[in-house]
C-alpha cells in the first residue's frame, strides 16, 4: 500500500481542502465529550481523545430515520399508500475514524448488506462515505482491539489511515477512494524510511500498552446450550439496571424498531435504534415476552456478540474492543470479564 506524508502543521489546510469538495465530519470537542459532527467554519477537529463518546455508526445507521410517508385521509387517492421519503446522500468524508470503529462497519455489513438481504439506506450511505482513519498512539485502559482481530494501527475497513508522528503525518492509502481524497487534499508527498520506522515503533508501543490478549480461542467450540445455561449469568446480570447505555454506545449493535407516527392525517414510518437490553424489545402483541427477565436480556447481549455471531458467520466475535461499554456502564459491568467467563467455561 502506498504511503504519503505531510507536515502536521498543514493538517488544518488539508481539512479545509477536503471541505471544498465533500461534506466533512470529524471529532469535535463539545462540553465534556468529543463526538463526530460536520466541520463548520471555526470548528477545530479534536484528535486528542482515544475514542469519541459515540461511535460513527450513525453515519450509516441513523438513530432515527424516516423511511416512508403516507396519508390517512380517506378522501385522498393516496390514502394508505407508502411512498419512500427522498433522502439526499451527498458524498461525505468521515475524518479521524479509529481502526476499531472502521472494523465495526464491516461486522455490521453482515446484517445490512448480504446476498439474502440488502438494506438500501445502509448501502447508499456506505457507498457515498469515505472513511479516513487516525491510528491510536495512546489507547485507553479499556481498549482491547488487539484481542478481537484488529489493532490501533490497523487499516482494515478504512480508505486511508493517518498516523500522527508528532511533526509529521503519514497517510497509508488503502483504497482508490482514499487515493482520490488525498489527491483532493493535496497530500502527495512520499513518506521517508525514517517516518515509516517511527510509525512502526509507535504501533508496537500502542499494541504493547493493551497488555495480554483476552481469551477467545475456545468460544466457537463451546456447546451453545451448555453456555446458555451456564451458572455465571446470574452473577453477570446482578448489577445491571437495563439502562441500555452499552448498546447505545456500541459500534456493532444494529437492532432497531419500526413505528408509524401519524398527525393530522399525515403519517411517517420511522426506524429507530432499539436494544435487546430493553424489556419491551421482545414484547409480543399477544402480551407474551420471551425475555421478560433481566438475566435473559443480559445473557442475550453477550451470547449474541460472543457466541451466536461467532457460530453463524465464522468471522470472530461481534466486538471490536473499543471499550466504550466498559467506560460508560454505570454499574461497572466489564465485557472483558465476560469474555473470560465464556471462553473458560467447562460445561
TIPATI-473765 format. One record per atom (N, C-alpha, C): x, y, z. Coordinates in pm, whole numbers, padded with zeros to 5 digits, always signed. Example, Ala and Ser with C-alpha at 12.3 -4.5 7.8 and 13.67 -1.06 7.14 Angstrom:
2
+01319-00569+00780 +01230-00450+00780 +01320-00330+00780 +01285-00225+00708 +01367-00106+00714 +01290+00003+00787 
//
This chain:
347
+00083-00119+00000 +00000+00000+00000 +00087+00125+00000 +00050+00223-00082 +00128+00346-00091 +00118+00426+00038 +00226+00493+00073 +00227+00575+00194 +00278+00714+00161 +00195+00813+00191 +00230+00952+00167 +00253+01022+00300 +00295+01148+00295 +00324+01219+00419 +00308+01369+00399 +00283+01439+00511 +00279+01585+00511 +00308+01633+00652 +00337+01760+00667 +00365+01817+00798 +00236+01832+00878 +00244+01800+01007 +00124+01808+01090 +00070+01950+01096 +00157+02048+01083 +00113+02188+01085 +00021+02220+00968 +00020+02135+00867 -00063+02156+00748 -00200+02088+00760 -00227+02024+00874 -00349+01944+00887 -00475+02029+00868 -00479+02148+00925 -00597+02233+00910 -00619+02267+00763 -00510+02292+00691 -00521+02322+00548 -00573+02201+00471 -00526+02083+00510 -00574+01959+00447 -00724+01944+00467 -00772+01969+00588 -00915+01958+00617 -00994+02062+00538 -00942+02182+00527 -01011+02286+00451 -01024+02250+00305 -00923+02187+00248 -00932+02144+00108 -01038+02037+00091 -01046+01947+00187 -01148+01842+00178 -01289+01900+00185 -01307+02004+00266 -01439+02067+00279 -01485+02133+00149 -01392+02164+00061 -01429+02229-00065 -01508+02135-00156 -01487+02004-00141 -01550+01907-00233 -01643+01808-00164 -01634+01798-00033 -01712+01696+00037 -01775+01755+00163 -01879+01688+00211 -01924+01714+00348 -01821+01647+00438 -01765+01722+00529 -01655+01671+00610 -01698+01662+00757 -01685+01542+00812 -01717+01519+00953 -01589+01479+01025 -01576+01523+01148 -01457+01491+01228 -01493+01502+01376 -01410+01446+01463 -01436+01460+01607 -01421+01606+01651 -01519+01655+01724 -01519+01792+01775 -01550+01789+01924 -01476+01864+02001 -01498+01870+02146 -01619+01956+02176 -01715+01901+02248 -01834+01973+02290 -01855+01950+02440 -01840+02059+02516 -01850+02049+02662 -01749+01947+02714 -01798+01838+02774 -01705+01742+02833 -01689+01616+02749 -01728+01619+02623 -01715+01500+02540 -01676+01536+02397 -01623+01436+02327 -01586+01451+02187 -01674+01361+02103 -01739+01418+02003 -01824+01341+01912 -01807+01392+01770 -01852+01311+01674 -01842+01350+01534 -01951+01452+01499 -01912+01551+01422 -02008+01647+01369 -01948+01706+01241 -02034+01764+01159 -01985+01826+01036 -01904+01949+01073 -01785+01958+01015 -01698+02071+01047 -01751+02198+00982 -01788+02292+01066 -01832+02423+01019 -01717+02521+01032 -01737+02638+00978 -01634+02741+00984 -01602+02772+01131 -01475+02766+01164 -01433+02794+01300 -01421+02672+01388 -01477+02558+01344 -01466+02435+01423 -01323+02381+01416 -01278+02325+01528 -01145+02263+01532 -01161+02114+01558 -01105+02033+01470 -01110+01888+01491 -01026+01853+01613 -01076+01756+01691 -01009+01714+01814 -00972+01567+01804 -00843+01541+01793 -00796+01403+01784 -00724+01361+01912 -00744+01437+02019 -00675+01407+02144 -00739+01289+02218 -00870+01272+02200 -00940+01162+02268 -00915+01032+02193 -00893+00923+02268 -00871+00794+02204 -00996+00748+02129 -01112+00770+02189 -01239+00735+02125 -01342+00845+02150 -01426+00868+02052 -01538+00959+02072 -01638+00894+02167 -01724+00974+02230 -01823+00919+02323 -01916+00823+02247 -01966+00866+02131 -02048+00780+02046 -01967+00739+01925 -01990+00621+01875 -01918+00574+01757 -01976+00642+01632 -01907+00632+01519 -01960+00689+01394 -02066+00601+01328 -02120+00504+01401 -02222+00413+01346 -02339+00488+01283 -02377+00601+01342 -02497+00673+01297 -02483+00730+01156 -02361+00738+01102 -02346+00785+00965 -02410+00686+00867 -02406+00559+00899 -02466+00457+00811 -02602+00410+00863 -02620+00414+00993 -02741+00363+01058 -02790+00470+01155 -02863+00571+01106 -02903+00684+01191 -02987+00640+01310 -02976+00714+01417 -03051+00682+01538 -03201+00684+01512 -03247+00775+01429 -03387+00781+01389 -03391+00816+01241 -03462+00735+01163 -03462+00753+01019 -03603+00738+00963 -03649+00842+00896 -03781+00838+00832 -03768+00764+00699 -03839+00652+00685 -03827+00569+00565 -03938+00596+00463 -04063+00600+00512 -04177+00616+00422 -04274+00720+00476 -04352+00777+00387 -04459+00869+00425 -04590+00816+00368 -04702+00850+00433 -04832+00804+00384 -04940+00899+00434 -05058+00885+00379 -05172+00966+00420 -05279+00876+00479 -05347+00927+00582 -05460+00854+00639 -05593+00923+00605 -05584+01021+00516 -05704+01093+00472 -05784+01004+00378 -05901+00959+00424 -05980+00864+00343 -06031+00927+00215 -06031+01059+00207 -06075+01124+00085 -05967+01138-00019 -05845+01099+00014 -05733+01111-00080 -05710+00980-00154 -05675+00992-00282 -05646+00870-00359 -05509+00812-00321 -05436+00882-00234 -05307+00833-00187 -05317+00770-00047 -05439+00762+00005 -05457+00709+00140 -05403+00567+00153 -05320+00547+00255 -05268+00413+00284 -05155+00367+00195 -05108+00452+00106 -05000+00414+00014 -04867+00464+00070 -04775+00371+00089 -04642+00408+00138 -04556+00459+00023 -04494+00574+00045 -04402+00629-00054 -04269+00657+00016 -04161+00611-00046 -04031+00631+00015 -03999+00780+00026 -03950+00820+00140 -03911+00959+00162 -03777+00983+00092 -03773+01088+00011 -03650+01120-00060 -03539+01152+00040 -03422+01092+00018 -03309+01114+00108 -03187+01156+00026 -03136+01271+00060 -03013+01316-00004 -02895+01250+00066 -02811+01185-00014 -02694+01119+00041 -02571+01173-00031 -02524+01292+00007 -02410+01352-00062 -02280+01280-00028 -02182+01299-00114 -02050+01241-00090 -01991+01301+00038 -01952+01215+00130 -01903+01262+00260 -01770+01197+00294 -01695+01266+00376 -01570+01213+00432 -01582+01218+00584 -01563+01104+00648 -01558+01100+00794 -01410+01088+00831 -01358+01192+00893 -01215+01203+00919 -01186+01169+01066 -01081+01093+01087 -01041+01061+01224 -01105+00936+01281 -01156+00848+01194 -01217+00723+01241 -01110+00632+01299 -01134+00581+01417 -01040+00488+01479 -01054+00351+01413 -00944+00274+01407 -00950+00142+01343 -01057+00049+01398 -01085+00058+01529 -01189-00028+01586 -01325+00004+01525 -01355+00133+01507 -01484+00172+01451 -01494+00136+01304 -01382+00140+01233 -01384+00100+01092 -01414-00049+01078 -01355-00129+01166 -01383-00273+01164 -01530-00300+01196 -01588-00216+01282 -01728-00235+01320 -01820-00226+01198 -01792-00134+01107 -01875-00123+00987 -01874-00254+00909 -01761-00319+00901 -01752-00445+00828 -01834-00554+00897 -01833-00555+01030 -01912-00655+01102 -02061-00631+01086 -02102-00505+01087 -02245-00474+01073 -02293-00496+00929 -02201-00496+00834 -02237-00527+00695 -02309-00661+00683 -02274-00756+00770 -02336-00889+00759 -02483-00885+00792 -02532-00777+00852 -02674-00765+00881 -02747-00683+00775 -02682-00579+00723 -02749-00487+00632 -02713-00505+00485 -02611-00583+00455 -02569-00600+00315 -02523-00743+00293 -02619-00830+00269 -02590-00971+00247 -02655-01014+00115 -02617-01130+00061 -02683-01178-00061 -02833-01195-00044 -02877-01230+00080 -03019-01253+00105 -03095-01124+00132 -03029-01028+00197 -03099-00907+00237 -03007-00786+00220 -03055-00688+00147 -02976-00567+00126 -03058-00445+00167 -03011-00377+00268 -03078-00257+00316 -03034-00139+00229 -03124-00081+00151 -03082+00023+00056 -03027+00148+00122 -03076+00182+00241 -03030+00304+00307 -02889+00287+00362 -02862+00172+00421 -02727+00143+00469 -02629+00143+00352 -02666+00074+00245 -02575+00060+00131 -02546+00195+00066 -02648+00280+00050 -02625+00412-00010 -02526+00492+00070 -02541+00490+00202 -02450+00567+00286 -02310+00509+00284 -02300+00377+00286 -02168+00313+00281 -02097+00352+00151 -02169+00349+00041 -02108+00376-00088 -02073+00523-00110 -02133+00612-00033 -02108+00754-00053 -02018+00814+00056 -01964+00729+00143 -01884+00779+00255 -01742+00724+00248 -01646+00814+00254 -01505+00776+00261 -01460+00783+00406 -01398+00677+00454 -01353+00669+00592 -01203+00694+00599 -01168+00807+00659 -01027+00842+00678 -00994+00817+00824 -00907+00720+00848 -00878+00679+00984 -00763+00754+01048 -00758+00750+01181 -00648+00804+01258 -00602+00696+01355 -00478+00653+01340 -00425+00548+01426 -00423+00593+01572 -00431+00497+01663 -00431+00526+01807 -00290+00512+01862 -00227+00623+01892 -00095+00618+01956 -00105+00582+02103 -00215+00624+02168 -00232+00603+02312 -00369+00544+02342 -00387+00414+02324 -00517+00352+02352 -00559+00371+02498 -00691+00373+02519 -00743+00385+02656 -00713+00257+02735 -00722+00267+02865 -00703+00149+02950 -00813+00047+02929 -00925+00089+02871 -01037-00002+02846 -01035-00061+02706 -00937-00024+02623 -00930-00073+02486 -00870-00214+02482 -00920-00298+02390 -00865-00432+02374 -00880-00480+02230 -00861-00389+02134 -00884-00423+01993 -00791-00534+01943 -00671-00545+02000 -00578-00649+01955 -00630-00789+01988 -00722-00800+02083 -00777-00931+02121 -00887-00978+02027 -00938-00888+01943 -01054-00924+01860 -01026-00903+01711 -00900-00923+01672 -00866-00924+01530 -00841-00790+01468 -00818-00688+01548 -00788-00556+01494 -00660-00505+01560 -00641-00375+01559 -00523-00317+01621 -00527-00167+01610 -00451-00096+01693 -00456+00051+01694 -00405+00116+01566 -00334+00040+01483 -00283+00093+01356 -00337+00011+01238 -00445-00063+01259 -00499-00148+01152 -00571-00066+01045 -00540-00087+00916 -00609-00015+00809 -00737-00083+00763 -00772-00197+00822 -00888-00275+00776 -01016-00193+00784 -01090-00190+00673 -01219-00121+00670 -01208+00027+00640 -01086+00080+00630 -01066+00222+00603 -01029+00246+00457 -01041+00370+00414 -00994+00410+00281 -00854+00471+00289 -00827+00537+00400 -00695+00593+00430 -00672+00581+00579 -00548+00556+00619 -00513+00556+00761 -00402+00658+00784 -00431+00757+00870 -00331+00856+00908 -00263+00812+01038 -00133+00835+01045 -00057+00809+01167 +00013+00937+01208 -00013+00980+01331 +00044+01104+01385 +00183+01074+01442 +00286+01131+01379 +00423+01107+01424 +00480+01223+01503 +00395+01319+01537 +00443+01437+01608 +00452+01556+01515 +00565+01568+01445 +00582+01677+01348 +00524+01642+01212 +00517+01512+01184 +00471+01466+01053 +00349+01376+01068 +00279+01361+00955 +00166+01268+00948 +00188+01177+00828 +00180+01048+00849 +00191+00951+00740 +00052+00905+00702 +00022+00902+00572 -00110+00859+00523 -00093+00732+00441 -00153+00624+00489 -00149+00496+00418 -00272+00482+00330 -00250+00475+00200 -00361+00462+00104 -00408+00318+00102 -00537+00297+00126 -00592+00162+00131 -00679+00131+00010 -00758+00229-00035 -00848+00208-00148 -00833+00321-00250 -00895+00302-00366 -00893+00405-00470 -00963+00532-00421 -01070+00516-00343 -01137+00633-00285 -01041+00711-00196 -00963+00638-00119 -00867+00703-00032 -00763+00781-00109 -00716+00723-00218 -00619+00793-00303 -00678+00920-00361 -00804+00912-00404 -00871+01029-00461 -00887+01140-00358 -00924+01103-00235 -00940+01203-00129 -00807+01270-00097 -00700+01193-00091 -00569+01253-00063 -00526+01346-00176 -00559+01310-00299 -00529+01400-00411 -00603+01532-00395 -00732+01525-00359 -00811+01647-00338 -00753+01732-00225 -00699+01662-00124 -00644+01734-00008 -00503+01784-00031 -00446+01751-00146 -00310+01796-00177 -00202+01720-00105 -00233+01599-00058 -00134+01517+00012 -00067+01425-00090 +00052+01465-00135 +00119+01389-00241 +00263+01354-00206 +00312+01404-00092 +00450+01375-00052 +00468+01228-00018 +00589+01179-00032 +00620+01039-00004 +00679+01024+00135 +00631+00927+00209 +00683+00902+00344 +00826+00848+00335 +00913+00899+00419 +01052+00854+00421 +01066+00727+00504 +01180+00662+00490 +01206+00540+00565 +01206+00568+00716 +01259+00685+00752 +01262+00721+00894 +01121+00737+00950 +01031+00795+00870 +00892+00810+00913 +00826+00674+00933 +00851+00583+00840 +00789+00450+00850 +00841+00374+00971 +00969+00391+01001 +01026+00325+01118 +00966+00382+01247 +00944+00514+01250 +00884+00575+01368 +00740+00529+01385 +00666+00520+01273 +00528+00473+01280 +00523+00329+01331 +00617+00244+01286 +00621+00105+01331 +00650+00097+01481 +00737+00185+01529 +00769+00186+01672 +00649+00230+01755 +00577+00331+01706 +00457+00377+01776 +00351+00267+01780 +00339+00194+01670 +00242+00085+01664 +00276-00024+01765 +00402-00062+01773 +00442-00165+01869 +00415-00122+02012 +00443+00005+02042 +00421+00055+02177 +00272+00058+02210 +00190+00100+02113 +00045+00106+02135 -00012-00033+02159 +00032-00131+02081 -00017-00267+02097 +00028-00326+02230 +00151-00296+02269 +00204-00347+02395 +00130-00289+02515 +00083-00165+02502 +00016-00099+02614 -00116-00165+02652 -00173-00243+02561 -00301-00308+02590 -00286-00439+02667 -00164-00480+02691 -00141-00596+02777 -00174-00728+02709 -00188-00834+02788 -00213-00968+02733 -00347-00975+02658 -00352-01060+02558 -00474-01078+02480 -00581-01147+02564 -00706-01109+02539 -00817-01177+02603 -00835-01315+02540 -00880-01413+02616 -00902-01547+02559 -01029-01552+02473 -01014-01591+02349 -01129-01606+02259 -01124-01737+02180 -01014-01810+02193 -00990-01924+02106 -01090-02038+02124 -01157-02047+02239 -01247-02159+02265 -01395-02126+02244 -01427-02002+02211 -01567-01961+02202 -01644-02042+02098 -01583-02064+01983 -01656-02133+01875 -01683-02279+01908 -01593-02342+01979 -01610-02485+02008 -01701-02512+02128 -01736-02409+02202 -01822-02429+02318 -01961-02478+02276 -02016-02567+02356 -02153-02614+02332 -02250-02501+02363 -02333-02466+02266 -02419-02350+02280 -02516-02364+02397 -02581-02479+02408 -02679-02497+02516 -02613-02495+02653 -02494-02554+02663 -02424-02553+02792 -02386-02410+02831 -02341-02332+02735 -02304-02193+02763 -02428-02111+02797 -02537-02139+02728 -02663-02068+02753 -02710-02089+02897 -02691-02211+02947 -02738-02245+03081 -02628-02236+03188 -02518-02170+03155 -02406-02160+03250 -02449-02086+03376 -02398-02125+03491 -02440-02063+03619 -02388-01921+03638 -02286-01880+03561 -02228-01748+03587 -02316-01633+03540 -02422-01658+03462 -02505-01548+03413 -02575-01474+03527 -02606-01545+03633 -02670-01478+03747 -02577-01374+03808 -02450-01406+03814 -02351-01311+03867 -02333-01193+03771 -02326-01221+03641 -02305-01115+03542 -02419-01014+03544 -02542-01063+03555 -02658-00974+03545 -02694-00902+03673 -02634-00943+03784 -02679-00895+03916 -02685-00742+03925 -02580-00672+03882 -02574-00527+03900 -02643-00450+03788 -02674-00515+03676 -02729-00445+03559 -02862-00377+03591 -02878-00254+03542 -03003-00180+03563 -03081-00162+03432 -03040-00233+03328 -03110-00229+03199 -03121-00087+03142 -03020-00005+03162 -03025+00132+03110 -03002+00138+02959 -02935+00035+02904 -02912+00031+02760 -02795+00113+02711 -02718+00174+02800 -02603+00255+02758 -02506+00172+02676 -02482+00048+02716 -02385-00037+02646 -02423-00056+02499 -02551-00074+02472 -02594-00094+02334 -02597+00038+02257 -02624+00148+02326 -02632+00279+02262 -02495+00324+02212 -02390+00298+02291 -02256+00342+02252 -02182+00239+02168 -02233+00118+02161 -02163+00010+02090 -02165+00030+01939 -02051+00022+01871 -02049+00041+01726 -02099-00079+01647 -02119-00195+01713 -02166-00313+01640 -02309-00353+01675 -02378-00277+01758 -02520-00306+01785 -02604-00247+01672 -02690-00329+01614 -02766-00284+01497 -02917-00293+01514 -02966-00333+01629 -03109-00355+01648 -03189-00227+01629 -03308-00241+01572 -03396-00125+01553 -03541-00168+01562 -03627-00069+01579 -03772-00088+01581 -03831-00001+01471 -03942-00040+01417 -04010+00038+01313 -04147+00079+01366 -04176+00209+01361 -04301+00261+01413 -04366+00355+01314 -04500+00356+01314 -04576+00454+01235 -04619+00567+01326 -04594+00689+01282 -04634+00808+01358 -04727+00892+01271 -04845+00925+01324 -04947+00995+01247 -04989+01123+01318 -05004+01229+01241 -05053+01356+01297 -05131+01430+01189 -05258+01457+01219 -05344+01533+01130 -05348+01475+00987 -05367+01346+00981 -05386+01282+00852 -05259+01250+00775 -05146+01287+00829 -05020+01257+00762 -04936+01167+00852 -04879+01066+00790 -04802+00970+00868 -04665+00943+00810 -04575+00895+00895 -04443+00853+00853 -04410+00721+00919 -04335+00640+00850 -04284+00515+00907 -04137+00538+00938 -04104+00523+01067 -03972+00561+01116 -03898+00439+01174 -03771+00433+01143 -03685+00330+01201 -03599+00394+01310 -03609+00340+01433 -03536+00394+01547 -03447+00287+01608 -03333+00328+01659 -03249+00235+01733 -03330+00171+01846 -03307+00044+01868 -03366-00028+01980 -03258-00117+02038 -03288-00187+02146 -03184-00266+02211 -03241-00387+02281 -03167-00496+02274 -03207-00620+02339 -03208-00607+02491 -03152-00501+02544 -03149-00480+02688 -03277-00418+02742 -03364-00373+02653 -03488-00308+02697 -03599-00412+02715 -03677-00403+02823 -03782-00503+02850 -03884-00518+02739 -03914-00410+02663 -04017-00417+02559 -03965-00466+02425 -03834-00489+02415 -03776-00526+02286 -03838-00653+02229 -03866-00751+02315 -03923-00878+02269 -04069-00896+02312 -04133-00786+02346 -04272-00795+02391 -04364-00818+02271 -04436-00931+02273 -04525-00967+02162 -04658-00892+02171 -04725-00884+02058 -04858-00824+02058 -04956-00899+02144 -04931-01027+02164 -05019-01110+02248 -05004-01078+02397 -04896-01006+02430 -04866-00979+02570 -04755-01067+02624 -04720-01174+02551 -04613-01262+02595 -04477-01196+02570 -04383-01217+02661 -04247-01166+02645 -04149-01280+02674 -04085-01335+02572 -03994-01449+02593 -03867-01412+02670 -03837-01282+02681 -03721-01241+02761 -03767-01135+02862 -03855-01176+02951 -03911-01082+03048 -03820-01061+03169 -03720-01148+03186 -03630-01135+03300 -03500-01065+03258 -03446-00988+03351 -03322-00915+03324 -03209-01011+03287 -03200-01123+03356 -03094-01221+03326 -03100-01263+03180 -03220-01286+03129 -03235-01330+02990 -03186-01224+02892 -03211-01098+02926 -03171-00990+02835 -03019-00968+02838 -02962-00972+02957 -02816-00957+02968 -02746-01072+02896 -02795-01192+02918 -02737-01309+02851 -02746-01297+02700 -02859-01249+02650 -02877-01232+02507 -02771-01139+02447 -02745-01028+02515 -02646-00933+02463 -02510-01000+02445 -02463-01067+02548 -02329-01126+02541 -02326-01252+02455 -02431-01331+02459 -02433-01452+02376 -02435-01416+02228 -02509-01310+02194 -02511-01270+02053 -02374-01226+02006 -02309-01143+02085 -02180-01088+02042 -02068-01192+02044 -02069-01280+02142 -01955-01368+02164 -01980-01515+02130 -02103-01549+02092 -02130-01688+02058 -02216-01703+01932 -02337-01644+01932 -02424-01662+01816 -02359-01607+01689 -02303-01488+01697 -02236-01427+01581 -02117-01512+01536 -02041-01560+01633 -01924-01643+01603 -01965-01769+01528 -02069-01836+01576 -02113-01961+01515 -02174-01939+01377 -02250-01832+01362 -02323-01810+01237 -02234-01762+01123 -02143-01669+01153 -02067-01605+01046 -01921-01648+01038 -01869-01712+01141 -01730-01757+01142 -01634-01642+01109 -01661-01526+01171 -01577-01408+01149 -01525-01352+01281 -01518-01435+01381 -01478-01386+01512 -01597-01327+01585 -01569-01257+01693 -01675-01201+01777 -01730-01072+01717 -01852-01035+01759 -01914-00910+01714 -01879-00799+01813 -01751-00785+01837 -01699-00683+01928 -01566-00638+01871 -01540-00506+01875 -01417-00454+01817 -01321-00400+01921 -01353-00419+02049 -01261-00383+02155 -01244-00234+02178 -01347-00154+02143 -01335-00009+02161 -01343+00031+02308 -01403-00053+02391 -01409-00027+02535 -01514+00072+02578 -01599+00119+02486 -01699+00220+02525 -01795+00167+02630 -01839+00042+02614 -01936-00012+02710 -01875-00024+02848 -01745-00052+02853 -01676-00061+02982 -01668+00078+03046 -01635+00178+02965 -01623+00315+03016 -01756+00370+03065 -01864+00343+02991 -01990+00411+03017 -02086+00335+03107 -02061+00208+03134 -02154+00132+03219 -02159+00193+03359 -02277+00232+03407 -02286+00296+03539 -02267+00199+03656 -02270+00068+03627 -02254-00029+03737 -02130-00117+03716 -02041-00074+03625 -01909-00137+03607 -01912-00282+03560 -02008-00316+03475 -02004-00447+03410 -01899-00440+03300 -01809-00536+03297 -01694-00532+03208 -01700-00650+03111 -01715-00621+02983 -01728-00727+02882 -01602-00813+02877 -01489-00758+02917 -01365-00838+02916 -01374-00954+03014 -01439-00932+03126 -01458-01040+03223 -01553-01145+03167 -01653-01102+03091 -01747-01197+03031 -01677-01280+02924 -01585-01219+02849 -01502-01295+02755 -01437-01413+02828 -01376-01383+02941 -01303-01487+03015 -01398-01594+03068 -01512-01551+03122 -01607-01647+03177 -01659-01742+03068 -01691-01686+02952 -01746-01768+02844 -01639-01857+02782 -01522-01801+02758 -01417-01880+02692 -01366-01992+02780 -01359-01969+02911 -01300-02068+03003 -01404-02160+03067 -01531-02143+03034 -01635-02224+03097 -01620-02372+03062 -01628-02455+03161 -01620-02600+03142 -01759-02659+03165 -01829-02679+03055 -01965-02727+03070 -01998-02838+02973 
//
